[in-house]
């Protein structure tokens, strides 16, 4: 029971996937709401993008905290900086898209205004999605090219420090197969 209550460490990789999914799904629903505002699609859009925006705030905070655990090298520092900048852009774009979606819900009494806000929300959601893609691109580089935050083993089974790539060990392992 206690194991269920413990938080993963590092927390950022576990948290970051929630806003990604919520924002991507919110973008799809916002596009549907822009062209066919039925079935409470504007409300669903507002909920998804709003929760995604909240998730970006949490992901950014956990990323900043967990980023301090990474041993920085000059190559890693540049990619980490790009990842952080795109994460901040994602947060801003998601909050703006969430506020637009909320505005679309509150203007449903005025269909022309609501429809316009639904279209603008979809554009904002697409911008947030682009930011998510760029953030994920640099996050993927951190993990898969630089081994940031990854504890790996070399060919001899020895644990390598987090952030040190295990390229030699993986190459040897593949050659033996």
Secondary structure, DSSP 8 states (H G I E B T S, - for coil): -HHHHS--SS-HHHHHHHHHHHHHHHHHHHHHHHH---TTHHHHHHHHHHHHHHHHHHHHHHHHHHHTTS---HHHHHHHHHHHHHHHHHHHHHHHHHHHHHHHHHTTTSHHHHHHHHHHHHHHHHHHHHHHHHHHHHHHIIIIIT-TT---B-TTS-B--TT---HHHHHHHHHH-
